[in-house]
Amino acid sequence: MISIVTNSYTSQYATSRYADIHVNTARREQEGQTGAAENSSSDHAAKVTLSEAAKAKMSEKPYETVIADAHAHMKEILEKAKRTSPLEKGELAVNLSQFDRRELFAMASNADQKFSADEVKAATLELQRRFDAALAGPLAVARVIDDFKVLYRSASDYLDSMSAEEKATDTWKHQKDAVNEALAQLEADPSSPPSDKEHDPVLDYIRRVDAGEASKERDFSDVASDARAALDKQYEEASAAGKRLSQALDISHFDDRSLSAIALNNEDQFSNSEVWAAKMEIRSRTSKAILAAYDNSIISNDPNSLAKNIIAQYGSMSDEERQAAGWSEDFYNKVVSSYQTSVRISEMFSSYTPLGTSSFGSYF
C-alpha cells in the first residue's frame, strides 16, 4: 500500500460531500492571490493588504506547538476511553476525527520522537481513512460519467490543501507529480485511469477499493458507544454548572456517523429527544448541502452538476449514514438514471441542425 500524506475535509454533509467536484479554478486563484501594495500619498509608506491565505499562514501555530497539542490530545482521548493504546487488533479503537490534520501528520511522522508505535500507526490509519473518504464520492461519479479526470482533479485539490510540513516531504512531491502526469494522460482518454504510475495514490486507492481493502470505518456499535459517552459528558458538565439537562444537548459538532448512530438507535442507547435532535440535525445538514450543490450547479453552468454531486455524496456515505438520511438504493438509481437521461437529451440537441436533419430518432 502506498504511504499517503493526507488531510481532512470539513463537514461531510455541509461541504465536501456535496461540494461541486468541478472546482472553479479562477475563483481559487483569486482567493489565493497575494495582497497588493499601495503607495500612501500622505506618508509615502507602503500599505500592504494581506490575502486571506497570507493571514491564515501568519496565524498558524508553530509546529512545536502542534506536536505538543497532538501529544496532549491523544493522552486526553485515551484517558476518556480508559485505554492505553488507540489500537485494537491492529485497527483504530478510538475516534480520531477531531484531530487537526497537522496534529495527525505530526503523530504519523513521529515528530520529535514523541509518539508510541501504536500512536504512529493509528494516525497513519486515520490519514488513510480520510483520504479514502475524500475520494469515495469522486470515484462513484467517475465511474458513472466514465471520466476519471474528475477523480484525479479531486486528488490534486486534496494534495494542494495540505500543510507546509506535508508538502515538504518526498512522499507528497512524488504523489503530486504522479497525479499531474495522470491528468495529462487523461486528456487524451479520460475513460480509464493510468495503470502503471508509480507513487500514484489514486491508482492505489482504486485497486484497494476493487480488492475490498479500502479503509474501513470503525465498528458502528463503537461509534454509538462514543456518542453515548459524549452526551453523558455534556449532561454531567451541565449538572455541575447548575443547568437543566435539556440545555445541555448540543450535537452540532458531532460528525455524520455519530449522528447516524444516535438517529438509528440500533441498540436502544438514546432517548427519544436525543434521537429526534439527531434526525433534525441530519435533515438540516442535508438540506443546506443540497442547496449549496444547487447553487454550485448554477455557478458551474453544468446542468448535470447537481446529479453528479448527489452521486458523489451517496458514494461517500456508509450504509448506516444512508439509512439515517433516508437515501435508499432505489433513490440512487433514480438519480443515476436522471443524469443519464439528461446527458442523452444534451447530446440529442447538440446533434440537431436548423434544416431539420437531426439524429433524434437514434435516441428513441
C-alpha positions as a Markdown table, in Angstrom:
| # | Residue | x | y | z |
|---|---|---|---|---|
| 1 | Met | 0.0 | 0.0 | 0.0 |
| 2 | Ile | 1.3 | 3.4 | -0.9 |
| 3 | Ser | 2.0 | 5.7 | 2.0 |
| 4 | Ile | -0.4 | 8.6 | 1.8 |
| 5 | Val | 0.2 | 12.1 | 3.1 |
| 6 | Thr | -3.3 | 13.3 | 3.6 |
| 7 | Asn | -5.5 | 15.9 | 5.0 |
| 8 | Ser | -9.1 | 16.0 | 6.3 |
| 9 | Tyr | -12.1 | 17.7 | 4.7 |
| 10 | Thr | -14.6 | 19.6 | 6.8 |
| 11 | Ser | -18.2 | 18.8 | 7.5 |
| 12 | Gln | -19.1 | 16.0 | 5.2 |
| 13 | Tyr | -22.8 | 16.8 | 4.6 |
| 14 | Ala | -22.5 | 20.5 | 4.6 |
| 15 | Thr | -19.4 | 20.9 | 2.4 |
| 16 | Ser | -17.1 | 18.3 | 1.0 |
| 17 | Arg | -19.6 | 15.5 | 0.3 |
| 18 | Tyr | -21.9 | 17.8 | -1.7 |
| 19 | Ala | -19.3 | 20.3 | -2.8 |
| 20 | Asp | -19.2 | 20.6 | -6.6 |
| 21 | Ile | -16.3 | 18.4 | -7.9 |
| 22 | His | -15.7 | 20.8 | -10.8 |
| 23 | Val | -13.7 | 23.4 | -8.9 |
| 24 | Asn | -13.9 | 27.0 | -10.1 |
| 25 | Thr | -10.2 | 27.5 | -10.9 |
| 26 | Ala | -10.5 | 31.2 | -11.4 |
| 27 | Arg | -12.1 | 31.7 | -8.1 |
| 28 | Arg | -9.5 | 29.6 | -6.3 |
| 29 | Glu | -6.7 | 31.6 | -7.9 |
| 30 | Gln | -8.4 | 34.8 | -6.9 |
| 31 | Glu | -8.8 | 33.7 | -3.3 |
| 32 | Gly | -5.2 | 32.6 | -3.1 |
| 33 | Gln | -3.6 | 35.6 | -4.7 |
| 34 | Thr | -1.2 | 37.7 | -2.6 |
| 35 | Gly | -2.2 | 41.1 | -1.2 |
| 36 | Ala | -1.5 | 44.2 | -3.2 |
| 37 | Ala | 0.8 | 47.0 | -2.0 |
| 38 | Glu | -0.4 | 50.6 | -2.3 |
| 39 | Asn | 1.6 | 53.8 | -2.1 |
| 40 | Ser | 0.4 | 56.2 | 0.6 |
| 41 | Ser | 0.0 | 59.8 | -0.6 |
| 42 | Ser | 0.3 | 61.1 | 2.9 |
| 43 | Asp | 3.4 | 59.4 | 4.4 |
| 44 | His | 4.9 | 57.7 | 1.4 |
| 45 | Ala | 4.8 | 54.4 | 3.4 |
| 46 | Ala | 3.7 | 51.2 | 1.6 |
| 47 | Lys | 0.4 | 49.8 | 2.7 |
| 48 | Val | 0.1 | 46.1 | 2.3 |
| 49 | Thr | -3.3 | 44.3 | 2.1 |
| 50 | Leu | -2.8 | 40.7 | 3.0 |
| 51 | Ser | -4.9 | 38.0 | 1.4 |
| 52 | Glu | -6.9 | 35.6 | 3.5 |
| 53 | Ala | -4.3 | 32.9 | 2.6 |
| 54 | Ala | -1.5 | 35.1 | 3.9 |
| 55 | Lys | -3.4 | 35.9 | 7.1 |
| 56 | Ala | -4.1 | 32.2 | 7.7 |
| 57 | Lys | -0.4 | 31.4 | 7.2 |
| 58 | Met | 0.6 | 34.0 | 9.7 |
| 59 | Ser | -1.9 | 32.7 | 12.3 |
| 60 | Glu | -0.7 | 29.1 | 12.0 |
| 61 | Lys | 0.7 | 27.6 | 15.2 |
| 62 | Pro | 4.4 | 26.9 | 15.4 |
| 63 | Tyr | 5.0 | 23.2 | 14.6 |
| 64 | Glu | 6.4 | 22.6 | 18.0 |
| 65 | Thr | 3.1 | 23.7 | 19.5 |
| 66 | Val | 1.3 | 21.4 | 17.0 |
| 67 | Ile | 3.4 | 18.4 | 18.2 |
| 68 | Ala | 2.7 | 19.2 | 21.9 |
| 69 | Asp | -1.0 | 19.6 | 21.2 |
| 70 | Ala | -1.1 | 16.3 | 19.3 |
| 71 | His | 0.5 | 14.5 | 22.3 |
| 72 | Ala | -1.8 | 16.1 | 24.8 |
| 73 | His | -4.8 | 15.5 | 22.6 |
| 74 | Met | -4.0 | 11.8 | 22.3 |
| 75 | Lys | -3.4 | 11.5 | 26.0 |
| 76 | Glu | -6.9 | 13.0 | 26.7 |
| 77 | Ile | -8.6 | 10.7 | 24.3 |
| 78 | Leu | -7.0 | 7.6 | 25.7 |
| 79 | Glu | -7.9 | 8.7 | 29.3 |
| 80 | Lys | -11.5 | 9.3 | 28.3 |
| 81 | Ala | -11.7 | 5.9 | 26.6 |
| 82 | Lys | -9.8 | 4.3 | 29.5 |
| 83 | Arg | -7.3 | 2.8 | 27.1 |
| 84 | Thr | -3.5 | 2.6 | 26.9 |
| 85 | Ser | -3.5 | 2.3 | 23.1 |
| 86 | Pro | -5.6 | 3.8 | 20.3 |
| 87 | Leu | -5.5 | 0.4 | 18.5 |
| 88 | Glu | -7.3 | -2.9 | 19.0 |
| 89 | Lys | -6.1 | -5.8 | 16.9 |
| 90 | Gly | -4.3 | -3.5 | 14.6 |
| 91 | Glu | -7.3 | -1.3 | 13.9 |
| 92 | Leu | -8.5 | 2.0 | 15.3 |
| 93 | Ala | -10.2 | 1.7 | 18.6 |
| 94 | Val | -10.8 | 5.4 | 19.3 |
| 95 | Asn | -12.3 | 8.2 | 17.3 |
| 96 | Leu | -9.6 | 10.5 | 15.9 |
| 97 | Ser | -11.9 | 12.6 | 13.7 |
| 98 | Gln | -11.5 | 15.6 | 15.9 |
| 99 | Phe | -7.7 | 15.7 | 15.4 |
| 100 | Asp | -6.3 | 18.6 | 13.4 |
| 101 | Arg | -4.6 | 17.5 | 10.2 |
| 102 | Arg | -1.3 | 18.9 | 11.2 |
| 103 | Glu | -1.6 | 17.1 | 14.6 |
| 104 | Leu | -2.2 | 13.8 | 12.7 |
| 105 | Phe | 0.7 | 14.4 | 10.4 |
| 106 | Ala | 3.0 | 15.2 | 13.3 |
| 107 | Met | 1.9 | 12.0 | 15.0 |
| 108 | Ala | 2.1 | 9.8 | 11.9 |
| 109 | Ser | 5.6 | 11.1 | 11.2 |
| 110 | Asn | 6.6 | 10.7 | 14.8 |
| 111 | Ala | 7.8 | 14.3 | 15.0 |
| 112 | Asp | 10.5 | 14.8 | 17.7 |
| 113 | Gln | 10.1 | 11.1 | 18.5 |
| 114 | Lys | 7.2 | 12.0 | 20.8 |
| 115 | Phe | 4.8 | 9.2 | 19.9 |
| 116 | Ser | 4.5 | 5.5 | 20.5 |
| 117 | Ala | 4.4 | 2.9 | 17.7 |
| 118 | Asp | 0.7 | 2.4 | 18.2 |
| 119 | Glu | 0.0 | 6.1 | 18.1 |
| 120 | Val | 2.0 | 6.4 | 14.9 |
| 121 | Lys | 0.1 | 3.6 | 13.3 |
| 122 | Ala | -3.2 | 5.0 | 14.5 |
| 123 | Ala | -2.5 | 8.4 | 13.0 |
| 124 | Thr | -1.4 | 6.8 | 9.7 |
| 125 | Leu | -4.7 | 4.8 | 9.6 |
| 126 | Glu | -6.7 | 7.9 | 10.2 |
| 127 | Leu | -4.9 | 9.8 | 7.5 |
| 128 | Gln | -5.5 | 6.9 | 5.1 |
| 129 | Arg | -9.2 | 6.8 | 6.1 |
| 130 | Arg | -9.7 | 10.5 | 5.4 |
| 131 | Phe | -8.0 | 10.2 | 2.0 |
| 132 | Asp | -10.2 | 7.2 | 1.1 |
| 133 | Ala | -13.3 | 9.0 | 2.3 |
| 134 | Ala | -12.4 | 12.1 | 0.3 |
| 135 | Leu | -12.1 | 10.1 | -2.9 |
| 136 | Ala | -15.1 | 7.8 | -2.4 |
| 137 | Gly | -17.6 | 10.2 | -3.9 |
| 138 | Pro | -15.5 | 11.3 | -6.8 |
| 139 | Leu | -14.8 | 7.7 | -7.7 |
| 140 | Ala | -18.5 | 7.0 | -7.8 |
| 141 | Val | -19.0 | 9.9 | -10.1 |
| 142 | Ala | -16.0 | 9.0 | -12.3 |
| 143 | Arg | -17.4 | 5.5 | -12.9 |
| 144 | Val | -20.9 | 6.8 | -13.7 |
| 145 | Ile | -19.8 | 9.5 | -16.1 |
| 146 | Asp | -16.9 | 7.5 | -17.4 |
| 147 | Asp | -14.4 | 10.3 | -16.8 |
| 148 | Phe | -11.6 | 9.8 | -14.4 |
| 149 | Lys | -10.3 | 13.4 | -14.7 |
| 150 | Val | -12.9 | 14.1 | -12.0 |
| 151 | Leu | -11.3 | 11.8 | -9.6 |
| 152 | Tyr | -7.7 | 13.0 | -10.3 |
| 153 | Arg | -8.7 | 16.6 | -10.0 |
| 154 | Ser | -10.2 | 15.9 | -6.6 |
| 155 | Ala | -7.0 | 14.2 | -5.5 |
| 156 | Ser | -4.9 | 17.1 | -6.8 |
| 157 | Asp | -7.0 | 19.6 | -4.9 |
| 158 | Tyr | -6.7 | 17.4 | -1.8 |
| 159 | Leu | -2.9 | 17.3 | -2.1 |
| 160 | Asp | -2.8 | 21.1 | -2.6 |
| 161 | Ser | -4.7 | 21.7 | 0.6 |
| 162 | Met | -2.1 | 20.0 | 2.8 |
| 163 | Ser | 0.1 | 21.8 | 5.3 |
| 164 | Ala | 3.6 | 23.1 | 4.5 |
| 165 | Glu | 5.1 | 20.3 | 6.6 |
| 166 | Glu | 3.4 | 17.7 | 4.5 |
| 167 | Lys | 4.3 | 19.4 | 1.2 |
| 168 | Ala | 7.9 | 19.4 | 2.2 |
| 169 | Thr | 8.1 | 15.6 | 2.2 |
| 170 | Asp | 9.3 | 13.4 | -0.7 |
| 171 | Thr | 6.1 | 11.4 | -0.5 |
| 172 | Trp | 3.9 | 14.5 | -1.2 |
| 173 | Lys | 6.2 | 15.5 | -4.1 |
| 174 | His | 6.1 | 12.0 | -5.7 |
| 175 | Gln | 2.3 | 11.8 | -5.3 |
| 176 | Lys | 1.7 | 15.3 | -6.7 |
| 177 | Asp | 3.9 | 14.5 | -9.7 |
| 178 | Ala | 2.1 | 11.2 | -10.3 |
| 179 | Val | -1.3 | 12.9 | -10.2 |
| 180 | Asn | -0.2 | 15.7 | -12.6 |
| 181 | Glu | 1.2 | 13.1 | -15.0 |
| 182 | Ala | -2.1 | 11.1 | -14.8 |
| 183 | Leu | -4.2 | 14.2 | -15.5 |
| 184 | Ala | -2.1 | 15.0 | -18.6 |
| 185 | Gln | -2.5 | 11.4 | -19.8 |
| 186 | Leu | -6.3 | 11.5 | -19.2 |
| 187 | Glu | -6.7 | 14.5 | -21.5 |
| 188 | Ala | -6.3 | 12.0 | -24.4 |
| 189 | Asp | -8.6 | 9.3 | -22.9 |
| 190 | Pro | -10.5 | 10.2 | -19.7 |
| 191 | Ser | -12.4 | 6.9 | -19.6 |
| 192 | Ser | -9.7 | 4.8 | -17.9 |
| 193 | Pro | -7.1 | 5.7 | -15.3 |
| 194 | Pro | -3.4 | 5.1 | -15.8 |
| 195 | Ser | -2.5 | 1.5 | -14.9 |
| 196 | Asp | 1.2 | 1.7 | -14.1 |
| 197 | Lys | 2.0 | 5.0 | -12.4 |
| 198 | Glu | 4.5 | 4.7 | -9.6 |
| 199 | His | 3.6 | 6.7 | -6.4 |
| 200 | Asp | 0.0 | 7.3 | -7.8 |
| 201 | Pro | -2.2 | 7.5 | -4.7 |
| 202 | Val | -5.4 | 7.4 | -6.7 |
| 203 | Leu | -4.5 | 4.3 | -8.6 |
| 204 | Asp | -3.6 | 2.7 | -5.2 |
| 205 | Tyr | -7.0 | 3.7 | -3.9 |
| 206 | Ile | -8.9 | 2.3 | -6.9 |
| 207 | Arg | -7.0 | -1.0 | -6.6 |
| 208 | Arg | -7.8 | -1.3 | -2.8 |
| 209 | Val | -11.5 | -0.5 | -3.4 |
| 210 | Asp | -11.7 | -3.2 | -6.1 |
| 211 | Ala | -10.0 | -5.6 | -3.8 |
| 212 | Gly | -12.2 | -4.8 | -0.9 |
| 213 | Glu | -9.3 | -3.4 | 1.0 |
| 214 | Ala | -10.1 | 0.3 | 1.3 |
| 215 | Ser | -10.1 | 1.9 | 4.7 |
| 216 | Lys | -13.0 | 0.7 | 6.8 |
| 217 | Glu | -15.0 | 2.8 | 9.2 |
| 218 | Arg | -14.9 | 2.0 | 12.9 |
| 219 | Asp | -17.5 | -0.5 | 14.1 |
| 220 | Phe | -20.9 | 1.2 | 14.2 |
| 221 | Ser | -21.6 | -0.1 | 17.7 |
| 222 | Asp | -18.4 | 1.5 | 19.0 |
| 223 | Val | -19.4 | 4.8 | 17.3 |
| 224 | Ala | -22.7 | 4.6 | 19.1 |
| 225 | Ser | -21.0 | 4.0 | 22.4 |
| 226 | Asp | -18.7 | 7.0 | 21.9 |
| 227 | Ala | -21.7 | 9.2 | 21.1 |
| 228 | Arg | -23.4 | 8.0 | 24.3 |
| 229 | Ala | -20.4 | 8.8 | 26.3 |
| 230 | Ala | -20.1 | 12.3 | 24.7 |
| 231 | Leu | -23.7 | 13.1 | 25.5 |
| 232 | Asp | -23.3 | 11.8 | 29.1 |
| 233 | Lys | -20.3 | 14.1 | 29.5 |
| 234 | Gln | -22.4 | 17.1 | 28.3 |
| 235 | Tyr | -25.1 | 16.3 | 30.9 |
| 236 | Glu | -22.5 | 15.8 | 33.6 |
| 237 | Glu | -21.0 | 19.2 | 32.9 |
| 238 | Ala | -24.4 | 20.9 | 32.7 |
| 239 | Ser | -25.4 | 19.4 | 36.0 |
| 240 | Ala | -22.2 | 20.7 | 37.7 |
| 241 | Ala | -22.9 | 24.1 | 36.3 |
| 242 | Gly | -26.5 | 24.1 | 37.6 |
| 243 | Lys | -28.1 | 24.0 | 34.1 |
| 244 | Arg | -31.1 | 22.0 | 33.1 |
| 245 | Leu | -30.3 | 18.8 | 31.2 |
| 246 | Ser | -32.4 | 20.0 | 28.3 |
| 247 | Gln | -30.0 | 22.9 | 27.9 |
| 248 | Ala | -27.0 | 20.5 | 27.7 |
| 249 | Leu | -27.9 | 18.7 | 24.5 |
| 250 | Asp | -25.6 | 20.0 | 21.7 |
| 251 | Ile | -24.9 | 17.7 | 18.8 |
| 252 | Ser | -24.0 | 20.4 | 16.3 |
| 253 | His | -20.3 | 19.3 | 16.4 |
| 254 | Phe | -20.9 | 15.6 | 16.1 |
| 255 | Asp | -19.7 | 14.0 | 12.9 |
| 256 | Asp | -22.2 | 12.4 | 10.5 |
| 257 | Arg | -21.5 | 8.9 | 11.5 |
| 258 | Ser | -22.1 | 9.7 | 15.2 |
| 259 | Leu | -25.3 | 11.5 | 14.3 |
| 260 | Ser | -26.4 | 8.4 | 12.3 |
| 261 | Ala | -25.8 | 6.2 | 15.3 |
| 262 | Ile | -28.0 | 8.3 | 17.5 |
| 263 | Ala | -30.7 | 8.7 | 14.9 |
| 264 | Leu | -30.9 | 5.0 | 14.2 |
| 265 | Asn | -30.5 | 4.0 | 17.8 |
| 266 | Asn | -29.9 | 0.4 | 16.9 |
| 267 | Glu | -29.0 | -0.7 | 20.5 |
| 268 | Asp | -31.6 | 1.5 | 22.2 |
| 269 | Gln | -29.0 | 3.6 | 23.9 |
| 270 | Phe | -30.6 | 7.0 | 23.3 |
| 271 | Ser | -33.7 | 8.8 | 24.5 |
| 272 | Asn | -36.5 | 9.9 | 22.2 |
| 273 | Ser | -35.4 | 13.6 | 22.4 |
| 274 | Glu | -31.8 | 12.6 | 21.5 |
| 275 | Val | -32.9 | 10.6 | 18.5 |
| 276 | Trp | -35.2 | 13.4 | 17.4 |
| 277 | Ala | -32.4 | 16.0 | 17.7 |
| 278 | Ala | -30.0 | 13.8 | 15.7 |
| 279 | Lys | -32.6 | 13.4 | 12.9 |
| 280 | Met | -33.2 | 17.1 | 12.8 |
| 281 | Glu | -29.5 | 17.9 | 12.6 |
| 282 | Ile | -29.1 | 15.4 | 9.7 |
| 283 | Arg | -32.1 | 16.9 | 7.9 |
| 284 | Ser | -30.7 | 20.4 | 8.4 |
| 285 | Arg | -27.2 | 19.5 | 7.1 |
| 286 | Thr | -28.6 | 17.6 | 4.2 |
| 287 | Ser | -30.9 | 20.5 | 3.2 |
| 288 | Lys | -28.1 | 23.0 | 3.4 |
| 289 | Ala | -25.8 | 20.8 | 1.4 |
| 290 | Ile | -28.3 | 20.2 | -1.4 |
| 291 | Leu | -29.0 | 23.9 | -1.6 |
| 292 | Ala | -25.2 | 24.6 | -1.8 |
| 293 | Ala | -24.9 | 21.9 | -4.5 |
| 294 | Tyr | -27.7 | 23.5 | -6.4 |
| 295 | Asp | -26.1 | 26.9 | -6.2 |
| 296 | Asn | -22.8 | 25.3 | -7.4 |
| 297 | Ser | -24.6 | 23.8 | -10.4 |
| 298 | Ile | -25.7 | 27.3 | -11.4 |
| 299 | Ile | -22.2 | 28.8 | -11.0 |
| 300 | Ser | -20.6 | 25.9 | -12.9 |
| 301 | Asn | -23.1 | 26.3 | -15.8 |
| 302 | Asp | -23.3 | 22.5 | -15.8 |
| 303 | Pro | -26.9 | 21.2 | -15.9 |
| 304 | Asn | -25.7 | 17.8 | -14.7 |
| 305 | Ser | -23.7 | 19.1 | -11.7 |
| 306 | Leu | -26.4 | 18.6 | -9.1 |
| 307 | Ala | -26.9 | 14.9 | -10.1 |
| 308 | Lys | -23.2 | 14.4 | -10.0 |
| 309 | Asn | -22.9 | 15.9 | -6.6 |
| 310 | Ile | -25.7 | 13.6 | -5.2 |
| 311 | Ile | -23.9 | 10.6 | -6.8 |
| 312 | Ala | -20.7 | 11.7 | -5.1 |
| 313 | Gln | -22.5 | 12.1 | -1.8 |
| 314 | Tyr | -24.1 | 8.7 | -1.9 |
| 315 | Gly | -20.8 | 7.1 | -2.8 |
| 316 | Ser | -19.1 | 8.6 | 0.1 |
| 317 | Met | -21.6 | 7.6 | 2.7 |
| 318 | Ser | -21.6 | 4.4 | 4.8 |
| 319 | Asp | -24.7 | 2.2 | 4.8 |
| 320 | Glu | -25.7 | 3.5 | 8.2 |
| 321 | Glu | -25.4 | 7.1 | 7.1 |
| 322 | Arg | -27.6 | 6.4 | 4.0 |
| 323 | Gln | -30.2 | 4.8 | 6.2 |
| 324 | Ala | -30.3 | 7.6 | 8.6 |
| 325 | Ala | -30.6 | 10.2 | 5.8 |
| 326 | Gly | -33.3 | 8.1 | 4.1 |
| 327 | Trp | -31.2 | 7.6 | 1.0 |
| 328 | Ser | -32.1 | 4.2 | -0.5 |
| 329 | Glu | -30.5 | 2.3 | -3.3 |
| 330 | Asp | -33.7 | 3.0 | -5.3 |
| 331 | Phe | -33.2 | 6.7 | -4.8 |
| 332 | Tyr | -29.6 | 6.5 | -6.0 |
| 333 | Asn | -30.6 | 4.5 | -9.1 |
| 334 | Lys | -33.1 | 7.2 | -10.0 |
| 335 | Val | -30.5 | 9.9 | -9.7 |
| 336 | Val | -28.2 | 8.0 | -12.0 |
| 337 | Ser | -31.0 | 7.4 | -14.4 |
| 338 | Ser | -31.9 | 11.1 | -14.3 |
| 339 | Tyr | -28.2 | 12.0 | -15.1 |
| 340 | Gln | -28.1 | 9.6 | -18.0 |
| 341 | Thr | -31.3 | 10.9 | -19.4 |
| 342 | Ser | -30.0 | 14.5 | -19.1 |
| 343 | Val | -26.8 | 13.6 | -20.9 |
| 344 | Arg | -28.8 | 11.9 | -23.7 |
| 345 | Ile | -31.0 | 15.0 | -24.2 |
| 346 | Ser | -27.9 | 17.2 | -24.3 |
| 347 | Glu | -26.4 | 15.0 | -26.9 |
| 348 | Met | -29.6 | 14.9 | -28.9 |
| 349 | Phe | -29.8 | 18.7 | -29.0 |
| 350 | Ser | -26.2 | 19.1 | -29.8 |
| 351 | Ser | -26.7 | 17.0 | -33.0 |
| 352 | Tyr | -29.8 | 19.0 | -34.1 |
| 353 | Thr | -29.5 | 21.2 | -37.2 |
| 354 | Pro | -31.7 | 24.1 | -38.3 |
| 355 | Leu | -32.6 | 22.2 | -41.5 |
| 356 | Gly | -34.4 | 19.6 | -39.5 |
| 357 | Thr | -31.9 | 16.9 | -40.2 |
| 358 | Ser | -31.1 | 15.6 | -36.8 |
| 359 | Ser | -30.3 | 12.3 | -35.2 |
| 360 | Phe | -33.3 | 12.4 | -32.8 |
| 361 | Gly | -34.5 | 9.1 | -33.9 |
| 362 | Ser | -31.4 | 7.3 | -32.9 |
| 363 | Tyr | -32.1 | 8.1 | -29.3 |
| 364 | Phe | -35.7 | 6.9 | -29.1 |
